[in-house]
Amino acid sequence: MQRLKQLRIEACPLLSLRCQQEMGVEWPKIAHASPTVLDGNTISAADN
């Protein structure tokens, strides 16, 4: 199984909230994906 390489979430406030860096309940599931873009804000692996 391949790992997720990039993730982009736009115009979905509930999912964006759940995926917020460090505090979102889904963050541990997506933290390895870089870059991750949540509503236009890029979170890179260096930010982890």
PQR file of N, CA, C, O and H, with PARSE charges and radii, in Angstrom:
ATOM      1  N   MET A   1       0.839  -1.173   0.000 -0.4000 1.5000
ATOM      2  CA  MET A   1       0.000   0.000   0.000 -0.0000 2.0000
ATOM      3  C   MET A   1       0.892   1.246   0.000  0.5500 1.7000
ATOM      4  O   MET A   1       1.845   1.333   0.774 -0.5500 1.4000
ATOM      5  N   GLN A   2       0.583   2.185  -0.851 -0.4000 1.5000
ATOM      6  CA  GLN A   2       1.359   3.421  -0.922 -0.0000 2.0000
ATOM      7  C   GLN A   2       0.829   4.438   0.076  0.5500 1.7000
ATOM      8  O   GLN A   2      -0.352   4.444   0.426 -0.5500 1.4000
ATOM      9  H   GLN A   2      -0.192   2.114  -1.480  0.4000 1.0000
ATOM     10  N   ARG A   3       1.742   5.298   0.525 -0.4000 1.5000
ATOM     11  CA  ARG A   3       1.363   6.360   1.451 -0.0000 2.0000
ATOM     12  C   ARG A   3       0.863   7.572   0.679  0.5500 1.7000
ATOM     13  O   ARG A   3       1.251   7.803  -0.466 -0.5500 1.4000
ATOM     14  H   ARG A   3       2.701   5.293   0.241  0.4000 1.0000
ATOM     15  N   LEU A   4       0.009   8.326   1.315 -0.4000 1.5000
ATOM     16  CA  LEU A   4      -0.492   9.570   0.753 -0.0000 2.0000
ATOM     17  C   LEU A   4       0.666  10.542   0.608  0.5500 1.7000
ATOM     18  O   LEU A   4       1.413  10.757   1.563 -0.5500 1.4000
ATOM     19  H   LEU A   4      -0.307   8.139   2.245  0.4000 1.0000
ATOM     20  N   LYS A   5       0.830  11.133  -0.570 -0.4000 1.5000
ATOM     21  CA  LYS A   5       1.959  12.021  -0.835 -0.0000 2.0000
ATOM     22  C   LYS A   5       1.588  13.482  -0.722  0.5500 1.7000
ATOM     23  O   LYS A   5       2.442  14.315  -0.419 -0.5500 1.4000
ATOM     24  H   LYS A   5       0.224  10.958  -1.346  0.4000 1.0000
ATOM     25  N   GLN A   6       0.343  13.807  -0.956 -0.4000 1.5000
ATOM     26  CA  GLN A   6      -0.100  15.198  -0.909 -0.0000 2.0000
ATOM     27  C   GLN A   6      -1.578  15.213  -0.555  0.5500 1.7000
ATOM     28  O   GLN A   6      -2.326  14.317  -0.947 -0.5500 1.4000
ATOM     29  H   GLN A   6      -0.352  13.131  -1.202  0.4000 1.0000
ATOM     30  N   LEU A   7      -1.997  16.235   0.189 -0.4000 1.5000
ATOM     31  CA  LEU A   7      -3.398  16.370   0.560 -0.0000 2.0000
ATOM     32  C   LEU A   7      -3.808  17.823   0.445  0.5500 1.7000
ATOM     33  O   LEU A   7      -3.093  18.717   0.896 -0.5500 1.4000
ATOM     34  H   LEU A   7      -1.389  16.963   0.507  0.4000 1.0000
ATOM     35  N   ARG A   8      -4.960  18.054  -0.158 -0.4000 1.5000
ATOM     36  CA  ARG A   8      -5.497  19.413  -0.296 -0.0000 2.0000
ATOM     37  C   ARG A   8      -6.966  19.364   0.112  0.5500 1.7000
ATOM     38  O   ARG A   8      -7.744  18.580  -0.431 -0.5500 1.4000
ATOM     39  H   ARG A   8      -5.541  17.327  -0.524  0.4000 1.0000
ATOM     40  N   ILE A   9      -7.337  20.206   1.070 -0.4000 1.5000
ATOM     41  CA  ILE A   9      -8.719  20.313   1.528 -0.0000 2.0000
ATOM     42  C   ILE A   9      -9.137  21.765   1.376  0.5500 1.7000
ATOM     43  O   ILE A   9      -8.531  22.658   1.968 -0.5500 1.4000
ATOM     44  H   ILE A   9      -6.704  20.843   1.511  0.4000 1.0000
ATOM     45  N   GLU A  10     -10.163  21.998   0.591 -0.4000 1.5000
ATOM     46  CA  GLU A  10     -10.665  23.355   0.332 -0.0000 2.0000
ATOM     47  C   GLU A  10     -12.176  23.374   0.526  0.5500 1.7000
ATOM     48  O   GLU A  10     -12.867  22.419   0.171 -0.5500 1.4000
ATOM     49  H   GLU A  10     -10.656  21.273   0.110  0.4000 1.0000
ATOM     50  N   ALA A  11     -12.680  24.456   1.086 -0.4000 1.5000
ATOM     51  CA  ALA A  11     -14.122  24.710   1.203 -0.0000 2.0000
ATOM     52  C   ALA A  11     -14.875  23.606   1.944  0.5500 1.7000
ATOM     53  O   ALA A  11     -16.005  23.265   1.594 -0.5500 1.4000
ATOM     54  H   ALA A  11     -12.119  25.232   1.374  0.4000 1.0000
ATOM     55  N   CYS A  12     -14.237  23.061   2.959 -0.4000 1.5000
ATOM     56  CA  CYS A  12     -14.890  22.060   3.805 -0.0000 2.0000
ATOM     57  C   CYS A  12     -14.477  22.356   5.246  0.5500 1.7000
ATOM     58  O   CYS A  12     -13.564  21.719   5.771 -0.5500 1.4000
ATOM     59  H   CYS A  12     -13.319  23.338   3.243  0.4000 1.0000
ATOM     60  N   PRO A  13     -15.140  23.315   5.887 -0.5600 1.5000
ATOM     61  CA  PRO A  13     -14.720  23.784   7.206  0.2800 2.0000
ATOM     62  C   PRO A  13     -14.627  22.690   8.270  0.5500 1.7000
ATOM     63  O   PRO A  13     -13.698  22.696   9.078 -0.5500 1.4000
ATOM     64  N   LEU A  14     -15.564  21.764   8.281 -0.4000 1.5000
ATOM     65  CA  LEU A  14     -15.536  20.716   9.294 -0.0000 2.0000
ATOM     66  C   LEU A  14     -14.307  19.818   9.129  0.5500 1.7000
ATOM     67  O   LEU A  14     -13.627  19.504  10.106 -0.5500 1.4000
ATOM     68  H   LEU A  14     -16.318  21.759   7.624  0.4000 1.0000
ATOM     69  N   LEU A  15     -14.029  19.410   7.900 -0.4000 1.5000
ATOM     70  CA  LEU A  15     -12.863  18.562   7.659 -0.0000 2.0000
ATOM     71  C   LEU A  15     -11.567  19.329   7.909  0.5500 1.7000
ATOM     72  O   LEU A  15     -10.618  18.773   8.461 -0.5500 1.4000
ATOM     73  H   LEU A  15     -14.581  19.665   7.106  0.4000 1.0000
ATOM     74  N   SER A  16     -11.518  20.590   7.512 -0.4000 1.5000
ATOM     75  CA  SER A  16     -10.332  21.414   7.771 -0.0000 2.0000
ATOM     76  C   SER A  16     -10.059  21.508   9.268  0.5500 1.7000
ATOM     77  O   SER A  16      -8.908  21.427   9.696 -0.5500 1.4000
ATOM     78  H   SER A  16     -12.289  21.042   7.063  0.4000 1.0000
ATOM     79  N   LEU A  17     -11.099  21.676  10.052 -0.4000 1.5000
ATOM     80  CA  LEU A  17     -10.957  21.753  11.506 -0.0000 2.0000
ATOM     81  C   LEU A  17     -10.432  20.434  12.064  0.5500 1.7000
ATOM     82  O   LEU A  17      -9.551  20.429  12.925 -0.5500 1.4000
ATOM     83  H   LEU A  17     -12.034  21.742   9.703  0.4000 1.0000
ATOM     84  N   ARG A  18     -10.961  19.334  11.584 -0.4000 1.5000
ATOM     85  CA  ARG A  18     -10.541  18.015  12.071 -0.0000 2.0000
ATOM     86  C   ARG A  18      -9.104  17.671  11.677  0.5500 1.7000
ATOM     87  O   ARG A  18      -8.465  16.831  12.310 -0.5500 1.4000
ATOM     88  H   ARG A  18     -11.676  19.338  10.885  0.4000 1.0000
ATOM     89  N   CYS A  19      -8.598  18.326  10.624 -0.4000 1.5000
ATOM     90  CA  CYS A  19      -7.257  18.035  10.122 -0.0000 2.0000
ATOM     91  C   CYS A  19      -6.219  19.080  10.517  0.5500 1.7000
ATOM     92  O   CYS A  19      -5.094  19.039  10.018 -0.5500 1.4000
ATOM     93  H   CYS A  19      -9.117  19.009  10.109  0.4000 1.0000
ATOM     94  N   GLN A  20      -6.561  20.004  11.389 -0.4000 1.5000
ATOM     95  CA  GLN A  20      -5.609  21.039  11.794 -0.0000 2.0000
ATOM     96  C   GLN A  20      -4.366  20.424  12.425  0.5500 1.7000
ATOM     97  O   GLN A  20      -4.435  19.439  13.160 -0.5500 1.4000
ATOM     98  H   GLN A  20      -7.475  20.037  11.794  0.4000 1.0000
ATOM     99  N   GLN A  21      -3.229  21.037  12.115 -0.4000 1.5000
ATOM    100  CA  GLN A  21      -1.941  20.556  12.604 -0.0000 2.0000
ATOM    101  C   GLN A  21      -1.917  20.494  14.123  0.5500 1.7000
ATOM    102  O   GLN A  21      -2.309  21.441  14.805 -0.5500 1.4000
ATOM    103  H   GLN A  21      -3.173  21.837  11.518  0.4000 1.0000
ATOM    104  N   GLU A  22      -1.451  19.365  14.640 -0.4000 1.5000
ATOM    105  CA  GLU A  22      -1.259  19.097  16.057 -0.0000 2.0000
ATOM    106  C   GLU A  22      -2.544  18.959  16.871  0.5500 1.7000
ATOM    107  O   GLU A  22      -2.571  18.152  17.800 -0.5500 1.4000
ATOM    108  H   GLU A  22      -1.132  18.596  14.086  0.4000 1.0000
ATOM    109  N   MET A  23      -3.610  19.704  16.571 -0.4000 1.5000
ATOM    110  CA  MET A  23      -4.795  19.657  17.433 -0.0000 2.0000
ATOM    111  C   MET A  23      -6.014  18.997  16.798  0.5500 1.7000
ATOM    112  O   MET A  23      -6.977  18.698  17.505 -0.5500 1.4000
ATOM    113  H   MET A  23      -3.588  20.360  15.817  0.4000 1.0000
ATOM    114  N   GLY A  24      -6.003  18.767  15.516 -0.4000 1.5000
ATOM    115  CA  GLY A  24      -7.142  18.114  14.872 -0.0000 2.0000
ATOM    116  C   GLY A  24      -7.141  16.618  15.136  0.5500 1.7000
ATOM    117  O   GLY A  24      -6.084  15.988  15.181 -0.5500 1.4000
ATOM    118  H   GLY A  24      -5.221  19.009  14.942  0.4000 1.0000
ATOM    119  N   VAL A  25      -8.327  16.052  15.309 -0.4000 1.5000
ATOM    120  CA  VAL A  25      -8.415  14.622  15.622 -0.0000 2.0000
ATOM    121  C   VAL A  25      -7.928  13.742  14.473  0.5500 1.7000
ATOM    122  O   VAL A  25      -7.528  12.599  14.700 -0.5500 1.4000
ATOM    123  H   VAL A  25      -9.186  16.564  15.272  0.4000 1.0000
ATOM    124  N   GLU A  26      -7.955  14.252  13.255 -0.4000 1.5000
ATOM    125  CA  GLU A  26      -7.485  13.486  12.100 -0.0000 2.0000
ATOM    126  C   GLU A  26      -6.005  13.733  11.798  0.5500 1.7000
ATOM    127  O   GLU A  26      -5.433  13.040  10.956 -0.5500 1.4000
ATOM    128  H   GLU A  26      -8.279  15.180  13.071  0.4000 1.0000
ATOM    129  N   TRP A  27      -5.378  14.695  12.456 -0.4000 1.5000
ATOM    130  CA  TRP A  27      -3.993  15.059  12.157 -0.0000 2.0000
ATOM    131  C   TRP A  27      -3.037  13.864  12.183  0.5500 1.7000
ATOM    132  O   TRP A  27      -2.229  13.735  11.263 -0.5500 1.4000
ATOM    133  H   TRP A  27      -5.842  15.258  13.140  0.4000 1.0000
ATOM    134  N   PRO A  28      -3.086  12.992  13.178 -0.5600 1.5000
ATOM    135  CA  PRO A  28      -2.148  11.858  13.182  0.2800 2.0000
ATOM    136  C   PRO A  28      -2.263  10.977  11.934  0.5500 1.7000
ATOM    137  O   PRO A  28      -1.293  10.328  11.542 -0.5500 1.4000
ATOM    138  N   LYS A  29      -3.422  10.954  11.324 -0.4000 1.5000
ATOM    139  CA  LYS A  29      -3.633  10.129  10.131 -0.0000 2.0000
ATOM    140  C   LYS A  29      -3.043  10.753   8.873  0.5500 1.7000
ATOM    141  O   LYS A  29      -2.746  10.040   7.914 -0.5500 1.4000
ATOM    142  H   LYS A  29      -4.210  11.482  11.643  0.4000 1.0000
ATOM    143  N   ILE A  30      -2.868  12.080   8.861 -0.4000 1.5000
ATOM    144  CA  ILE A  30      -2.420  12.764   7.641 -0.0000 2.0000
ATOM    145  C   ILE A  30      -1.088  13.482   7.800  0.5500 1.7000
ATOM    146  O   ILE A  30      -0.595  14.068   6.836 -0.5500 1.4000
ATOM    147  H   ILE A  30      -3.110  12.659   9.640  0.4000 1.0000
ATOM    148  N   ALA A  31      -0.495  13.453   8.981 -0.4000 1.5000
ATOM    149  CA  ALA A  31       0.717  14.229   9.256 -0.0000 2.0000
ATOM    150  C   ALA A  31       1.861  13.885   8.303  0.5500 1.7000
ATOM    151  O   ALA A  31       2.700  14.740   8.022 -0.5500 1.4000
ATOM    152  H   ALA A  31      -0.895  12.977   9.764  0.4000 1.0000
ATOM    153  N   HIS A  32       1.908  12.656   7.804 -0.4000 1.5000
ATOM    154  CA  HIS A  32       3.000  12.247   6.908 -0.0000 2.0000
ATOM    155  C   HIS A  32       2.859  12.833   5.503  0.5500 1.7000
ATOM    156  O   HIS A  32       3.837  12.868   4.755 -0.5500 1.4000
ATOM    157  H   HIS A  32       1.226  11.962   8.032  0.4000 1.0000
ATOM    158  N   ALA A  33       1.677  13.287   5.135 -0.4000 1.5000
ATOM    159  CA  ALA A  33       1.451  13.825   3.784 -0.0000 2.0000
ATOM    160  C   ALA A  33       2.022  15.235   3.696  0.5500 1.7000
ATOM    161  O   ALA A  33       1.637  16.120   4.461 -0.5500 1.4000
ATOM    162  H   ALA A  33       0.883  13.259   5.743  0.4000 1.0000
ATOM    163  N   SER A  34       2.922  15.431   2.779 -0.4000 1.5000
ATOM    164  CA  SER A  34       3.521  16.756   2.632 -0.0000 2.0000
ATOM    165  C   SER A  34       3.676  17.051   1.156  0.5500 1.7000
ATOM    166  O   SER A  34       4.277  16.249   0.442 -0.5500 1.4000
ATOM    167  H   SER A  34       3.235  14.712   2.158  0.4000 1.0000
ATOM    168  N   PRO A  35       3.174  18.137   0.679 -0.5600 1.5000
ATOM    169  CA  PRO A  35       2.523  19.182   1.472  0.2800 2.0000
ATOM    170  C   PRO A  35       1.058  18.860   1.741  0.5500 1.7000
ATOM    171  O   PRO A  35       0.415  18.114   1.002 -0.5500 1.4000
ATOM    172  N   THR A  36       0.561  19.438   2.807 -0.4000 1.5000
ATOM    173  CA  THR A  36      -0.855  19.411   3.135 -0.0000 2.0000
ATOM    174  C   THR A  36      -1.357  20.839   3.021  0.5500 1.7000
ATOM    175  O   THR A  36      -0.756  21.752   3.588 -0.5500 1.4000
ATOM    176  H   THR A  36       1.083  20.044   3.407  0.4000 1.0000
ATOM    177  N   VAL A  37      -2.439  21.045   2.304 -0.4000 1.5000
ATOM    178  CA  VAL A  37      -3.004  22.382   2.119 -0.0000 2.0000
ATOM    179  C   VAL A  37      -4.410  22.387   2.699  0.5500 1.7000
ATOM    180  O   VAL A  37      -5.280  21.640   2.250 -0.5500 1.4000
ATOM    181  H   VAL A  37      -2.927  20.303   1.843  0.4000 1.0000
ATOM    182  N   LEU A  38      -4.625  23.231   3.696 -0.4000 1.5000
ATOM    183  CA  LEU A  38      -5.939  23.383   4.310 -0.0000 2.0000
ATOM    184  C   LEU A  38      -6.431  24.793   4.051  0.5500 1.7000
ATOM    185  O   LEU A  38      -5.887  25.756   4.592 -0.5500 1.4000
ATOM    186  H   LEU A  38      -3.919  23.838   4.060  0.4000 1.0000
ATOM    187  N   ASP A  39      -7.448  24.917   3.234 -0.4000 1.5000
ATOM    188  CA  ASP A  39      -8.040  26.221   2.906 -0.0000 2.0000
ATOM    189  C   ASP A  39      -6.997  27.247   2.485  0.5500 1.7000
ATOM    190  O   ASP A  39      -7.024  28.393   2.931 -0.5500 1.4000
ATOM    191  H   ASP A  39      -7.890  24.136   2.794  0.4000 1.0000
ATOM    192  N   GLY A  40      -6.084  26.827   1.628 -0.4000 1.5000
ATOM    193  CA  GLY A  40      -5.085  27.736   1.076 -0.0000 2.0000
ATOM    194  C   GLY A  40      -3.821  27.886   1.903  0.5500 1.7000
ATOM    195  O   GLY A  40      -2.868  28.517   1.445 -0.5500 1.4000
ATOM    196  H   GLY A  40      -6.062  25.895   1.266  0.4000 1.0000
ATOM    197  N   ASN A  41      -3.780  27.327   3.109 -0.4000 1.5000
ATOM    198  CA  ASN A  41      -2.589  27.405   3.963 -0.0000 2.0000
ATOM    199  C   ASN A  41      -1.795  26.115   3.835  0.5500 1.7000
ATOM    200  O   ASN A  41      -2.306  25.034   4.129 -0.5500 1.4000
ATOM    201  H   ASN A  41      -4.554  26.815   3.481  0.4000 1.0000
ATOM    202  N   THR A  42      -0.546  26.225   3.396 -0.4000 1.5000
ATOM    203  CA  THR A  42       0.299  25.052   3.211 -0.0000 2.0000
ATOM    204  C   THR A  42       1.015  24.707   4.503  0.5500 1.7000
ATOM    205  O   THR A  42       1.623  25.563   5.146 -0.5500 1.4000
ATOM    206  H   THR A  42      -0.131  27.103   3.157  0.4000 1.0000
ATOM    207  N   ILE A  43       0.933  23.437   4.869 -0.4000 1.5000
ATOM    208  CA  ILE A  43       1.643  22.910   6.031 -0.0000 2.0000
ATOM    209  C   ILE A  43       2.660  21.926   5.482  0.5500 1.7000
ATOM    210  O   ILE A  43       2.277  20.928   4.872 -0.5500 1.4000
ATOM    211  H   ILE A  43       0.440  22.741   4.346  0.4000 1.0000
ATOM    212  N   SER A  44       3.937  22.180   5.681 -0.4000 1.5000
ATOM    213  CA  SER A  44       4.975  21.305   5.138 -0.0000 2.0000
ATOM    214  C   SER A  44       5.499  20.381   6.225  0.5500 1.7000
ATOM    215  O   SER A  44       5.213  20.571   7.407 -0.5500 1.4000
ATOM    216  H   SER A  44       4.248  22.991   6.176  0.4000 1.0000
ATOM    217  N   ALA A  45       6.270  19.378   5.815 -0.4000 1.5000
ATOM    218  CA  ALA A  45       6.854  18.440   6.764 -0.0000 2.0000
ATOM    219  C   ALA A  45       7.739  19.156   7.770  0.5500 1.7000
ATOM    220  O   ALA A  45       7.846  18.712   8.913 -0.5500 1.4000
ATOM    221  H   ALA A  45       6.502  19.224   4.855  0.4000 1.0000
ATOM    222  N   ALA A  46       8.373  20.244   7.379 -0.4000 1.5000
ATOM    223  CA  ALA A  46       9.239  21.001   8.282 -0.0000 2.0000
ATOM    224  C   ALA A  46       8.452  21.611   9.431  0.5500 1.7000
ATOM    225  O   ALA A  46       9.024  21.912  10.479 -0.5500 1.4000
ATOM    226  H   ALA A  46       8.286  20.604   6.450  0.4000 1.0000
ATOM    227  N   ASP A  47       7.139  21.798   9.250 -0.4000 1.5000
ATOM    228  CA  ASP A  47       6.294  22.358  10.295 -0.0000 2.0000
ATOM    229  C   ASP A  47       5.882  21.318  11.317  0.5500 1.7000
ATOM    230  O   ASP A  47       5.385  21.668  12.388 -0.5500 1.4000
ATOM    231  H   ASP A  47       6.674  21.554   8.399  0.4000 1.0000
ATOM    232  N   ASN A  48       6.081  20.033  11.005 -0.4000 1.5000
ATOM    233  CA  ASN A  48       5.664  18.949  11.909 -0.0000 2.0000
ATOM    234  C   ASN A  48       6.605  18.835  13.066  0.5500 1.7000
ATOM    235  O   ASN A  48       6.419  17.981  13.932 -0.5500 1.4000
ATOM    236  H   ASN A  48       6.484  19.748  10.135  0.4000 1.0000
TER
END
